[in-house]
Amino acid sequence: MSFTNLAREARVARQTLYTHWQTPEKLIAEAILDGYDEAHPKDADSIEAAVRMWLANMRSTLSDPSRGVALTTLAASAYHDQTSLDALRRIELDRFAAFNALLLPFGVRCELSDFSLISGPIFANLFFLREPVSDAMIERITSLLSPVVASASLK
C-alpha cells in the first residue's frame, strides 16, 4: 500500500494525499470512520435491543466491500507496521465509545474486552469464514452477551 498507488486510483496527485494525511494508513482509517457516525444505531429500548441493533449495523457496515477491504488491509499491515496498528486501534476505540453511548441510557458501560466478544463473531464470519451473518446468528450472540453487558455497572 502506498500513496503512489492510492493517488493513481483516486486520480489525484500524490502530494494532494500527503497534504491531508501523513500516511496511507491514516487515510484508510479516516475513510473507514468517515460518515460512520450517522450510521450508529440510536434509541434502543433495552440492552438486548441495543446489542442486536449494534450487531446488525456492524454486519451492514462491514459487508460494504470498500470498508471490508480497507479494514483487512490495515489488519494485514498491523502485524509489522505500528502506524497501521495505531489506525486499527483508533477505529476500535471509536466504535467502542459509540457502543457505550448506545448503552448509556441503561446505566451500563461495556468493557473493552467484552466489546471484543461482541464484535469478534461478526468479524470471524465475514472475514475468515467468508460467510454472511444471519439474523439467527445475531440473535444467538445477543442472547449470549446481553447478560454480560447488563451485569456491567456504569463507571
Rosetta silent file (secondary structure, phi, psi, omega in degrees, C-alpha in Angstrom):
SEQUENCE: MSFTNLAREARVARQTLYTHWQTPEKLIAEAILDGYDEAHPKDADSIEAAVRMWLANMRSTLSDPSRGVALTTLAASAYHDQTSLDALRRIELDRFAAFNALLLPFGVRCELSDFSLISGPIFANLFFLREPVSDAMIERITSLLSPVVASASLK
SCORE:     score description
SCORE:     0.000 S_00000001
   1 L     0.000  127.727 -179.888    0.000    0.000    0.000 S_00000001
   2 L  -146.308  159.575  175.777    1.498    3.317   -1.000 S_00000001
   3 H   -64.243  -30.424  178.059    0.424    6.869   -1.697 S_00000001
   4 H   -60.816  -48.609  179.021    1.545    6.359   -5.290 S_00000001
   5 H   -66.119  -42.795  179.689   -0.964    3.540   -5.762 S_00000001
   6 H   -63.844  -43.009  179.915   -3.685    5.351   -3.832 S_00000001
   7 H   -63.556  -40.332  178.878   -3.149    8.568   -5.788 S_00000001
   8 H   -61.932  -46.463  179.863   -3.292    6.661   -9.068 S_00000001
   9 H   -63.845  -39.192 -178.194   -6.589    5.004   -8.047 S_00000001
  10 H   -82.449   -9.595 -178.763   -8.039    8.296   -6.800 S_00000001
  11 L    60.044   44.741  175.393   -6.780   10.152   -9.881 S_00000001
  12 L  -131.904  166.187  176.240   -5.104   12.858   -7.818 S_00000001
  13 L   -71.721  143.853  179.676   -1.525   13.976   -7.352 S_00000001
  14 H   -57.159  -37.533  179.542    0.394   12.104   -4.689 S_00000001
  15 H   -61.446  -31.368  176.965    1.213   15.417   -2.997 S_00000001
  16 H   -59.184  -42.420  179.098   -2.518   16.017   -2.536 S_00000001
  17 H   -66.509  -44.420  179.456   -2.681   12.928   -0.339 S_00000001
  18 H   -61.491  -31.898 -179.576    0.411   13.933    1.640 S_00000001
  19 H   -64.008  -35.463 -175.158   -1.127   17.354    2.249 S_00000001
  20 H   -98.905  -29.597 -177.162   -4.122   15.830    4.038 S_00000001
  21 L  -135.515  138.500 -178.078   -2.736   12.607    5.561 S_00000001
  22 L   -75.652  -30.567 -178.226    0.711   11.789    6.853 S_00000001
  23 L  -140.436  157.907  175.386    0.490    8.074    5.972 S_00000001
  24 H   -59.420  -34.790 -179.240   -1.666    5.800    3.821 S_00000001
  25 H   -64.117  -38.847  177.781   -2.843    4.063    7.000 S_00000001
  26 H   -67.002  -36.724  176.238   -4.198    7.325    8.423 S_00000001
  27 H   -63.255  -45.663 -179.475   -6.041    7.954    5.172 S_00000001
  28 H   -63.558  -44.361  179.062   -7.584    4.461    5.276 S_00000001
  29 H   -59.825  -44.196  179.278   -8.606    4.831    8.928 S_00000001
  30 H   -65.016  -37.580  178.357  -10.259    8.153    8.207 S_00000001
  31 H   -64.239  -38.075  178.501  -12.020    6.677    5.176 S_00000001
  32 H   -66.868  -41.692 -177.131  -13.378    3.858    7.351 S_00000001
  33 H   -79.844  -23.446 -175.056  -14.564    6.303   10.021 S_00000001
  34 L   -60.303  126.655  176.005  -15.866    8.948    7.600 S_00000001
  35 L    74.987    1.665 -174.900  -19.614    9.242    7.631 S_00000001
  36 L   -78.588  -28.817 -177.131  -19.985    6.346   10.031 S_00000001
  37 H   -56.768  -37.433 -179.716  -21.335    8.337   12.992 S_00000001
  38 H   -66.580  -23.760 -176.587  -24.657    8.854   11.241 S_00000001
  39 H   -86.232  -10.816 -179.953  -24.959    5.084   10.812 S_00000001
  40 L   -61.603  137.425  175.920  -24.596    4.277   14.509 S_00000001
  41 L   -65.380  151.388 -179.037  -27.787    2.846   15.939 S_00000001
  42 L  -139.394  158.348  170.266  -29.623    5.097   18.355 S_00000001
  43 L    59.548   51.794  173.287  -32.525    4.941   20.797 S_00000001
  44 L   -74.581  150.813 -179.390  -32.671    1.270   21.741 S_00000001
  45 L   -99.239   -1.481  175.722  -35.458    0.361   24.155 S_00000001
  46 L  -159.061  166.640  176.977  -33.496   -2.361   26.000 S_00000001
  47 H   -63.068  -41.747  179.427  -29.958   -3.653   26.383 S_00000001
  48 H   -60.406  -43.795  179.028  -30.858   -6.630   24.196 S_00000001
  49 H   -64.118  -37.492  178.788  -32.191   -4.310   21.502 S_00000001
  50 H   -62.851  -46.893  179.470  -29.005   -2.210   21.745 S_00000001
  51 H   -63.374  -45.850  179.935  -26.773   -5.267   21.241 S_00000001
  52 H   -59.671  -47.057  179.676  -28.997   -6.551   18.408 S_00000001
  53 H   -62.650  -41.996 -179.069  -29.017   -3.160   16.680 S_00000001
  54 H   -61.610  -46.355 -178.739  -25.264   -2.804   17.082 S_00000001
  55 H   -65.442  -40.893  178.242  -24.574   -6.220   15.568 S_00000001
  56 H   -63.843  -39.245  177.783  -26.957   -5.647   12.650 S_00000001
  57 H   -66.136  -41.639  176.905  -25.279   -2.303   11.984 S_00000001
  58 H   -59.952  -45.807  179.154  -21.837   -3.931   12.129 S_00000001
  59 H   -56.931  -47.368 -178.427  -22.973   -6.600    9.684 S_00000001
  60 H   -63.449  -47.966 -177.059  -24.247   -3.963    7.278 S_00000001
  61 H   -65.809  -45.272 -176.793  -21.203   -1.725    7.523 S_00000001
  62 H   -76.182  -14.585  176.003  -18.611   -4.494    7.259 S_00000001
  63 L   -78.073  -13.682  175.366  -20.451   -6.082    4.335 S_00000001
  64 L   -68.770  117.320 -175.373  -19.604   -2.977    2.301 S_00000001
  65 H   -54.967  -38.726 -177.607  -16.674   -4.197    0.162 S_00000001
  66 H   -66.541  -39.959  177.461  -14.728   -0.931    0.335 S_00000001
  67 H   -70.150  -39.031  178.762  -14.795   -0.847    4.143 S_00000001
  68 H   -61.802  -45.940  179.432  -14.013   -4.561    4.333 S_00000001
  69 H   -64.741  -43.176 -179.909  -11.003   -4.268    2.055 S_00000001
  70 H   -61.880  -44.512 -178.283   -9.739   -1.183    3.887 S_00000001
  71 H   -66.791  -43.382  179.793  -10.091   -2.856    7.276 S_00000001
  72 H   -69.876  -30.048  175.164   -8.435   -6.104    6.231 S_00000001
  73 H   -64.403  -45.422  176.759   -5.616   -4.141    4.575 S_00000001
  74 H   -62.362  -43.671 -178.938   -4.956   -2.337    7.848 S_00000001
  75 H   -61.308  -42.809  179.312   -5.170   -5.594    9.790 S_00000001
  76 H   -64.204  -40.345 -179.580   -2.646   -7.282    7.488 S_00000001
  77 H   -72.595  -26.628 -174.916   -0.247   -4.341    7.767 S_00000001
  78 H   -63.804  -22.175  178.239   -0.654   -4.098   11.545 S_00000001
  79 L   -62.609  -28.797 -176.540    1.448   -7.217   12.068 S_00000001
  80 L  -129.783    2.517 -174.862    4.552   -5.335   11.041 S_00000001
  81 L  -132.454  116.027 -177.631    3.596   -1.665   10.965 S_00000001
  82 H   -63.236  -34.724 -179.934    2.896    0.417   14.078 S_00000001
  83 H   -63.843  -40.570  177.067    1.047    3.098   12.094 S_00000001
  84 H   -66.052  -41.695  178.143   -1.445    0.506   10.829 S_00000001
  85 H   -62.273  -42.289  177.508   -1.841   -0.870   14.340 S_00000001
  86 H   -62.635  -39.867  178.842   -2.471    2.655   15.656 S_00000001
  87 H   -64.678  -42.719  177.063   -5.080    3.235   12.926 S_00000001
  88 H   -62.295  -41.101  179.704   -6.881   -0.007   13.848 S_00000001
  89 H   -63.186  -40.827  178.222   -6.815    0.972   17.497 S_00000001
  90 H   -60.735  -43.202  178.802   -8.334    4.374   16.651 S_00000001
  91 H   -64.297  -45.981 -179.748  -11.170    2.648   14.775 S_00000001
  92 H   -59.980  -46.174 -178.210  -11.734    0.180   17.613 S_00000001
  93 H   -67.835  -33.497  175.904  -11.855    2.901   20.271 S_00000001
  94 H   -64.285  -46.022  179.295  -14.223    4.995   18.154 S_00000001
  95 H   -66.353  -39.874  179.101  -16.629    2.044   17.785 S_00000001
  96 H   -60.738  -45.672  178.687  -16.238    1.167   21.467 S_00000001
  97 H   -63.395  -40.724  179.369  -17.184    4.708   22.527 S_00000001
  98 H   -65.483  -39.100  178.239  -20.204    4.694   20.192 S_00000001
  99 H   -64.411  -43.253  178.174  -21.391    1.348   21.584 S_00000001
 100 H   -66.027  -32.532  175.144  -21.116    2.659   25.129 S_00000001
 101 H   -63.340  -35.955  177.621  -23.051    5.772   24.132 S_00000001
 102 H   -67.529  -32.320 -179.234  -25.847    3.455   22.979 S_00000001
 103 H   -84.858  -17.249 -174.495  -25.779    1.699   26.369 S_00000001
 104 H   -50.395  -43.477 -179.593  -25.634    4.890   28.449 S_00000001
 105 H   -61.093  -17.263 -179.217  -29.429    5.237   28.917 S_00000001
 106 H   -96.736    2.684  176.975  -29.422    1.822   30.642 S_00000001
 107 L    71.720   24.494  178.326  -26.761    2.833   33.156 S_00000001
 108 L  -125.238  158.474  177.169  -24.214    0.298   31.946 S_00000001
 109 L  -137.630  128.303  179.169  -20.841    0.511   30.302 S_00000001
 110 L   -79.084  141.828  173.630  -19.232   -2.287   28.335 S_00000001
 111 L   -83.649  155.079 -178.123  -15.576   -3.119   28.981 S_00000001
 112 H   -59.615  -38.810  179.170  -13.220   -3.223   26.012 S_00000001
 113 H   -64.869  -36.881  176.536  -12.631   -6.965   26.467 S_00000001
 114 H   -70.763  -33.872  177.066  -16.395   -7.599   26.374 S_00000001
 115 H   -61.653  -37.169  176.373  -16.703   -5.385   23.309 S_00000001
 116 H   -63.550  -37.314  176.719  -14.245   -7.716   21.585 S_00000001
 117 H   -64.299  -36.614 -179.824  -16.509  -10.640   22.470 S_00000001
 118 H   -71.808  -43.302 -175.737  -19.456   -8.833   20.891 S_00000001
 119 H   -79.816  -32.661 -172.776  -17.599   -7.815   17.717 S_00000001
 120 H   -51.971  -49.234 -178.051  -15.486  -10.923   17.214 S_00000001
 121 H   -61.664  -33.373  179.245  -18.092  -13.308   15.791 S_00000001
 122 H   -66.966  -47.059  177.685  -19.141  -10.783   13.151 S_00000001
 123 H   -60.450  -45.124 -177.954  -15.541  -10.277   12.016 S_00000001
 124 H   -59.940  -46.711 -178.839  -14.861  -14.021   12.044 S_00000001
 125 H   -64.055  -46.734 -175.000  -17.871  -14.841    9.898 S_00000001
 126 H   -73.960  -41.497 -170.531  -17.341  -12.070    7.368 S_00000001
 127 H  -101.024  -29.440 -178.623  -13.560  -12.052    7.033 S_00000001
 128 H   -99.345  -47.972  179.693  -12.322  -15.532    7.970 S_00000001
 129 L   -82.767  -19.460 -178.113  -15.197  -17.843    7.113 S_00000001
 130 L    56.604   42.167  179.316  -16.379  -15.569    4.274 S_00000001
 131 L  -117.295  147.184  175.422  -19.970  -16.334    5.266 S_00000001
 132 L   -68.170  154.924  176.893  -22.839  -13.882    5.627 S_00000001
 133 L   -94.417  117.491 -177.391  -24.027  -13.002    9.116 S_00000001
 134 L   -86.257  162.319  173.381  -27.614  -14.183    9.514 S_00000001
 135 H   -60.322  -36.363  179.187  -30.313  -12.716   11.716 S_00000001
 136 H   -62.571  -39.345  177.726  -30.238  -16.029   13.627 S_00000001
 137 H   -64.805  -43.445  177.876  -26.538  -15.536   14.368 S_00000001
 138 H   -59.910  -41.032  177.842  -27.190  -12.007   15.611 S_00000001
 139 H   -64.232  -40.858  178.476  -29.926  -13.378   17.905 S_00000001
 140 H   -63.528  -46.179  179.315  -27.569  -16.066   19.291 S_00000001
 141 H   -62.166  -43.288 -179.921  -24.839  -13.514   20.001 S_00000001
 142 H   -60.324  -45.942 -177.706  -27.387  -11.164   21.571 S_00000001
 143 H   -67.506  -31.914  178.520  -28.777  -13.861   23.865 S_00000001
 144 H   -76.795  -36.472 -170.944  -25.284  -14.912   24.948 S_00000001
 145 H  -101.780  -18.909  178.419  -23.848  -11.449   25.508 S_00000001
 146 H   -56.411  -41.944  177.387  -26.736   -9.315   26.711 S_00000001
 147 H   -62.388  -34.844  178.785  -26.377  -10.708   30.272 S_00000001
 148 H   -64.174  -46.096 -179.351  -22.648   -9.846   30.245 S_00000001
 149 H   -67.608  -41.789 -177.270  -23.394   -6.270   29.184 S_00000001
 150 H   -65.212  -29.184 -178.038  -26.368   -5.996   31.569 S_00000001
 151 L   -80.075  -10.262  179.414  -24.256   -7.064   34.558 S_00000001
 152 L   -72.584  149.873  176.572  -21.761   -4.254   33.968 S_00000001
 153 L  -105.491  157.802  178.740  -22.038   -1.174   36.094 S_00000001
 154 L   -73.441  124.907 -176.711  -21.716    2.405   34.933 S_00000001
 155 L  -114.142    0.000    0.000  -18.163    3.520   35.573 S_00000001
